[in-house]
């Protein structure tokens, strides 16, 4: 057996080592041919035109460097080959209100399908990670940077750019590719969105998957430690990254830039729901904001609301509005399942689902909502909860992850929201919120609105530059 393993290892080394040497030579040759000696900072973000929270981080990061380091040239590696550079920048401007200070060069990658989950029905994490390396090779050969910043969570590109590209490296982690929670779910044989029932019910399959997860976590840690600067979006992500990557140096907690300026304009005094919902509205509106993905656990909202109505004195006075993005057929199918559950719980007149609503419509709904409900367990951050706080809506979030550790965290002994974890605690929290006096509610929403200032774009810029400046300054001294 040892002889066989040694032979396989020798074949792999003899096969890949010459390829790596050739790749290194090609990269060095491209760097030597540059006419200008300006510092090139490359952002690896294959889905830069998606228009989500991760893309806001990207464009705020690019703008921050452009404003503070005028001699730096920013490039973005993207797989959005169906959009032009001007279209991408226009969308960033219209979606986020962010415009670049100087020209940004885009490197369009043709192999983005290698990182898409649909191509890996099994061993998905490994397949996507190895696919990101292949995509990284295309990026590196197209335009090798001096500083490489991964802003999408493709940690396996870091050793490629560090050792083959000779780059200084940094990363911004929104969510760990694998976490200790995921390992725990498999080990305890719990049925979950990342652990199918077939595997959870089999001891043999559970052991196999646990071994796979542990090996992958080890590889993930090796790759992550190739980053000189590690930034994370929350305390929850920080804890998991430090454990999985076994980091010895400091990890920077850089909260994502939340666009709360428009929500801060909403008056704290709630509008009458009939102004927005007509006769279909109840006197009290509970609002949910979340994409219709399985981990958002919308069914918990419905069951908790059903339990709450059974406990309150006037159930006809309450309405639950569930709004969120519906991206594909999978999301549409989940919406259909939720509507079926609504019917089963006899909540047809009490619950309404709205998909893909506009920003203006969202602001209107936030102006009438009294409670904002969030039910995802171990949410890495929870931008929807921040939006509730900024809009003057009392936040009721899951007692875990970013909402627990960073957002609905009491400041100066003042409550900024409520936390729950199951049907009973959510329904009890709703009863407690709607029994608050006007003065107590005003105190909570004012404290929450003040506290959410920590998640502004200016705070992000300050923290981001403090983290990355050390890997930019040494290069500039030698220009």
C-alpha positions in Angstrom: 0.0 0.0 0.0 2.8 2.4 0.9 4.5 1.6 -2.4 1.4 2.4 -4.3 0.8 5.7 -2.5 4.5 6.7 -3.1 4.2 5.9 -6.8 1.0 8.0 -7.1 2.6 10.9 -5.3 5.7 10.7 -7.5 3.6 10.7 -10.7 1.6 13.7 -9.4 4.8 15.7 -8.7 6.4 14.8 -12.0 3.2 15.8 -13.8 2.4 19.1 -12.0 5.8 20.5 -11.0 6.8 21.2 -14.7 3.4 22.8 -15.2 3.8 25.1 -12.2 7.3 26.1 -13.3 6.1 27.0 -16.7 3.2 28.9 -15.2 5.6 30.8 -13.0 7.8 31.7 -16.0 4.8 33.0 -18.0 3.6 35.2 -15.1 7.1 36.7 -14.5 7.4 37.4 -18.2 4.1 39.3 -18.3 5.2 41.3 -15.3 8.5 42.2 -16.8 6.8 43.5 -20.0 4.8 46.1 -18.2 5.6 49.6 -19.4 4.4 51.4 -16.2 5.6 50.5 -12.8 2.4 51.5 -11.0 1.1 49.2 -8.3 -1.6 46.9 -9.6 -4.3 45.7 -7.2 -6.5 42.9 -8.5 -9.9 42.1 -7.0 -11.1 38.6 -7.6 -14.9 38.8 -7.8 -16.3 36.5 -10.6 -19.8 37.7 -10.0 -19.2 41.5 -9.7 -22.3 42.4 -11.6 -24.7 40.5 -9.3 -25.9 43.5 -7.4 -25.9 41.9 -3.9 -24.3 42.8 -0.6 -21.0 41.2 -1.5 -20.8 43.4 -4.6 -21.3 46.5 -2.4 -18.3 45.4 -0.4 -16.3 45.1 -3.7 -17.2 48.6 -5.0 -16.7 50.3 -1.7 -13.3 48.6 -1.3 -12.2 49.7 -4.8 -13.4 53.3 -4.2 -11.6 53.3 -0.8 -8.3 52.4 -2.4 -8.7 54.8 -5.3 -9.5 57.7 -2.9 -6.6 57.0 -0.5 -3.9 55.6 -2.9 -3.8 57.7 -6.1 -0.8 55.8 -7.5 -2.6 52.4 -7.4 -4.4 50.9 -10.4 -7.4 48.7 -9.6 -8.4 45.8 -11.8 -11.4 43.5 -11.3 -11.4 39.8 -12.4 -15.0 39.0 -13.4 -16.9 36.2 -15.2 -19.7 38.6 -16.3 -18.8 38.2 -20.0 -22.3 39.2 -21.1 -21.9 42.8 -19.8 -19.4 45.5 -20.8 -17.2 47.4 -18.5 -19.4 50.5 -18.8 -22.6 48.4 -18.1 -21.0 46.9 -14.9 -20.0 50.4 -13.6 -23.4 51.8 -14.5 -25.1 49.1 -12.5 -22.8 49.7 -9.6 -23.7 53.3 -9.7 -27.5 52.8 -10.0 -27.7 49.9 -7.5 -25.4 51.2 -4.8 -24.8 54.8 -5.7 -21.1 54.1 -5.9 -19.0 55.6 -8.7 -15.2 55.0 -9.2 -12.8 57.9 -8.8 -10.7 56.7 -11.7 -10.8 54.1 -14.5 -11.1 50.5 -13.5 -9.8 47.8 -15.8 -11.8 44.6 -16.1 -10.4 41.2 -16.8 -13.2 39.1 -18.3 -12.9 35.4 -17.4 -14.5 32.7 -19.6 -14.3 29.8 -17.2 -16.7 30.9 -14.5 -18.9 27.9 -14.9 -16.1 25.9 -13.1 -17.1 27.5 -9.8 -20.9 26.9 -10.2 -22.4 24.4 -7.8 -24.7 22.8 -10.5 -21.7 21.2 -12.1 -20.8 19.3 -8.9 -23.8 17.3 -7.7 -21.4 15.5 -5.2 -18.3 16.8 -3.5 -19.6 20.2 -4.2 -17.3 22.1 -1.9 -14.2 20.4 -3.3 -15.4 20.8 -6.9 -16.1 24.5 -6.6 -12.8 25.1 -4.8 -10.7 23.3 -7.4 -12.7 25.1 -10.1 -11.8 28.4 -8.5 -8.1 27.5 -8.9 -8.6 26.9 -12.6 -10.4 30.2 -12.9 -7.6 31.8 -11.0 -5.0 30.5 -13.4 -7.0 32.2 -16.2 -7.0 35.4 -14.3 -3.3 35.2 -13.4 -2.2 34.6 -17.0 -4.5 37.4 -18.3 -3.2 40.1 -16.0 -0.9 39.3 -13.0 -1.3 41.9 -10.2 1.1 43.0 -7.5 -1.5 42.7 -4.8 -4.3 40.2 -4.9 -7.6 40.6 -2.9 -10.2 37.9 -2.9 -13.6 39.5 -2.1 -15.8 36.4 -2.8 -14.5 33.7 -0.6 -12.4 31.7 -3.0 -9.6 30.9 -0.6 -7.9 28.3 -2.8 -6.9 31.1 -5.2 -4.7 32.6 -2.5 -1.7 30.1 -2.7 -1.8 30.4 -6.5 -1.4 34.1 -6.5 1.0 34.2 -3.6 3.5 31.5 -4.8 3.0 31.4 -8.5 2.0 35.1 -9.0 4.4 36.5 -6.4 1.7 38.7 -5.1 0.9 40.2 -1.7 -2.4 38.7 -0.7 -5.5 39.7 1.2 -9.1 38.4 1.5 -12.5 39.5 2.7 -14.5 36.5 4.0 -18.3 36.9 3.9 -19.0 33.3 4.9 -16.6 30.4 5.6 -16.7 27.7 2.8 -16.8 25.2 5.7 -17.4 25.9 9.3 -17.4 24.1 12.6 -21.2 24.3 12.6 -21.3 22.3 9.4 -19.0 19.7 10.9 -21.3 19.5 14.0 -24.4 19.0 11.9 -22.9 16.0 10.1 -21.4 14.5 13.2 -24.7 14.7 15.1 -26.5 13.2 12.1 -28.9 16.2 11.8 -31.0 16.6 8.7 -30.2 20.0 7.3 -29.9 22.0 4.0 -26.3 21.0 3.8 -26.8 17.4 5.1 -29.3 15.4 3.2 -31.7 13.1 5.0 -30.2 10.0 3.2 -26.8 10.8 4.7 -28.1 11.8 8.1 -29.9 8.4 8.5 -26.8 6.4 7.6 -23.8 5.9 10.0 -21.6 4.7 7.2 -22.4 7.7 4.9 -22.1 10.1 7.9 -18.6 8.8 8.7 -17.6 9.2 5.0 -19.0 12.7 4.8 -17.4 13.7 8.1 -14.0 12.4 6.8 -14.5 14.4 3.6 -15.4 17.5 5.6 -12.4 17.2 7.9 -9.9 16.7 5.0 -11.5 19.7 3.2 -11.4 21.9 6.3 -7.6 21.1 6.6 -7.0 22.0 3.0 -9.2 25.1 3.4 -7.1 26.2 6.4 -3.8 25.7 4.4 -5.1 27.9 1.6 -6.5 30.6 3.9 -3.2 30.9 5.8 -1.7 32.1 2.5 -3.4 35.4 3.0 -1.3 38.1 4.6 -4.4 40.1 5.5 -7.6 38.4 6.5 -10.8 40.5 6.9 -14.2 39.1 8.0 -17.6 40.6 8.1 -18.7 39.7 11.6 -17.7 38.2 15.0 -19.3 34.9 14.0 -17.3 34.6 10.8 -14.2 35.7 12.7 -14.5 32.9 15.2 -15.0 30.2 12.6 -12.2 31.5 10.3 -9.8 31.6 13.2 -10.7 28.0 14.2 -10.6 26.5 10.7 -7.6 28.5 9.4 -5.8 28.2 12.8 -4.6 31.8 12.4 -1.8 33.1 14.5 -1.9 36.7 13.4 -4.7 39.1 13.9 -7.9 38.9 11.9 -9.6 42.1 11.0 -13.3 42.5 11.6 -14.6 44.8 8.9 -18.3 45.2 9.0 -19.9 45.3 5.5 -21.0 48.8 4.3 -24.8 48.9 4.7 -26.7 51.5 2.6 -28.8 52.7 5.5 -29.1 56.4 4.6 -32.4 56.0 2.8 -33.8 54.0 5.7 -32.7 56.5 8.2 -35.0 59.0 6.5 -38.1 57.0 7.4 -40.0 58.6 10.3 -40.0 56.6 13.5 -43.7 57.2 13.8 -45.4 54.3 11.9 -47.8 55.0 9.0 -51.2 53.4 9.2 -51.1 50.1 7.4 -54.3 50.8 5.5 -52.5 53.6 3.6 -50.3 50.9 2.0 -52.2 47.6 2.2 -55.7 48.9 2.1 -58.4 46.8 3.7 -56.1 43.8 3.4 -53.8 45.3 6.1 -54.0 44.6 9.8 -53.4 47.3 12.4 -50.0 45.8 13.1 -47.6 44.6 10.4 -44.7 42.1 10.8 -42.2 42.3 8.0 -39.7 39.6 6.8 -36.9 40.6 4.4 -34.9 37.6 3.0 -34.2 35.8 -0.2 -36.3 32.7 -0.6 -33.4 30.3 0.1 -33.7 27.2 2.3 -31.4 28.4 5.0 -33.6 31.5 5.6 -36.1 29.2 7.3 -39.3 31.0 6.3 -41.4 28.1 7.6 -40.3 29.0 11.1 -41.7 32.5 10.6 -45.1 31.1 9.6 -45.3 28.5 12.4 -44.3 31.1 15.0 -46.8 33.7 13.6 -49.5 31.0 13.7 -48.6 30.2 17.4 -48.6 33.9 18.2 -52.1 34.5 16.7 -53.4 31.6 18.8 -52.1 33.4 21.9 -53.0 37.0 21.3 -56.4 38.6 22.1 -57.2 40.1 18.7 -55.6 38.0 15.9 -57.4 39.9 13.2 -55.2 43.0 13.9 -52.0 41.4 12.7 -50.5 40.7 9.3 -47.2 39.1 8.2 -45.6 40.3 5.0 -42.8 38.1 3.6 -40.7 39.9 0.9 -37.5 38.8 -0.8 -35.6 38.0 -3.9 -36.7 35.1 -6.0 -33.7 34.2 -8.2 -34.5 30.9 -10.0 -36.8 27.9 -10.3 -35.6 26.6 -6.9 -36.6 29.8 -5.2 -40.0 29.8 -7.0 -40.5 26.2 -5.8 -39.8 27.2 -2.2 -42.3 30.1 -2.5 -44.9 27.6 -3.7 -44.2 25.4 -0.7 -44.6 28.3 1.6 -47.9 29.2 0.1 -49.0 25.6 0.6 -48.0 25.8 4.3 -49.9 29.1 4.6 -53.0 27.4 3.4 -52.4 24.4 5.7 -52.1 26.8 8.7 -55.3 28.7 7.5 -53.3 31.9 7.2 -54.3 32.9 3.7 -55.9 36.2 4.9 -53.1 36.9 7.4 -49.9 36.4 5.3 -48.8 37.9 2.0 -45.7 37.0 0.0 -44.1 39.6 -2.4 -41.1 38.8 -4.5 -38.5 41.0 -6.2 -40.0 44.2 -5.0 -38.3 47.6 -5.8 -36.3 49.6 -3.3 -39.0 52.3 -3.1 -41.7 49.7 -2.3 -39.4 48.2 0.4 -39.1 51.7 2.0 -42.9 52.0 2.0 -43.3 48.7 3.7 -40.6 49.5 6.3 -42.5 52.7 7.1 -45.6 50.8 8.2 -44.0 47.7 9.8 -43.7 47.5 13.6 -41.7 44.3 13.8 -39.0 42.9 11.4 -38.6 39.1 11.7 -35.5 37.2 10.8 -35.2 33.4 11.3 -31.9 32.2 9.7 -29.7 30.2 12.1 -26.1 31.2 12.2 -26.5 34.0 9.7 -23.0 35.3 9.1 -24.0 38.9 9.3 -27.7 39.9 8.7 -28.0 43.0 6.6 -31.8 42.8 6.7 -31.7 43.1 10.5 -29.6 46.3 10.1 -32.2 47.7 7.7 -34.9 47.0 10.2 -33.0 49.0 12.9 -32.3 51.9 10.5 -35.9 52.1 9.5 -37.2 52.3 13.0 -38.6 48.7 13.0 -38.2 46.6 16.1 -35.9 43.7 15.1 -36.7 40.1 16.1 -33.8 38.0 14.9 -32.4 34.5 15.5 -30.4 34.1 18.6 -27.1 33.1 16.8 -24.5 34.3 14.4 -24.1 38.0 13.4 -27.5 39.2 14.7 -26.7 37.9 18.2 -23.0 38.8 18.3 -22.9 42.2 16.5 -26.3 43.6 15.5 -28.9 43.0 18.1 -26.4 43.5 20.8 -27.4 45.8 23.7 -25.4 49.0 23.8 -24.9 50.9 27.1 -27.5 48.6 28.7 -30.1 49.7 26.2 -32.0 47.1 24.3 -31.7 47.3 20.5 -34.0 44.4 19.5 -35.1 40.9 20.5 -33.7 37.4 19.9 -35.4 34.0 19.6 -34.6 30.5 18.4 -37.7 28.4 18.0 -41.5 28.6 17.6 -42.2 29.1 21.3 -39.5 31.8 21.8 -40.5 33.7 18.6 -44.2 33.7 19.4 -43.4 34.8 23.0 -41.2 37.6 21.7 -43.9 38.8 19.4 -46.3 39.0 22.3 -43.7 40.9 24.4 -43.0 43.4 21.6 -46.7 44.2 20.9 -47.3 44.7 24.6 -44.6 47.4 24.9 -45.6 50.9 25.9 -45.1 53.7 23.4 -42.2 55.0 25.5 -40.4 51.7 25.8 -40.8 51.0 22.0 -39.5 54.5 21.2 -36.4 53.9 23.5 -35.6 50.6 21.7 -35.9 51.9 18.1 -33.9 55.0 19.0 -31.1 52.9 20.5 -31.2 50.6 17.5 -31.0 53.4 15.0 -28.0 54.9 16.8 -26.2 51.6 17.1 -26.5 50.7 13.4 -24.3 53.6 12.5 -21.4 51.1 13.1 -22.3 49.6 9.7 -22.0 52.7 7.5 -19.8 53.1 4.4 -17.5 55.5 6.1 -16.8 53.0 8.9 -16.1 50.3 6.3 -13.7 52.5 4.5 -11.8 53.4 7.7 -11.5 49.7 8.8 -10.8 48.3 5.3 -7.9 50.8 4.7 -6.4 50.1 8.2 -6.3 46.4 7.3 -4.9 46.6 3.7 -2.6 49.6 3.8 0.4 47.6 5.2 0.5 45.5 2.0 0.2 48.5 -0.3 2.7 50.9 1.3 5.9 48.7 1.0 5.3 48.5 -2.8 4.9 52.2 -3.2 8.2 52.9 -1.5 10.0 51.1 -4.2 8.2 52.7 -7.2 
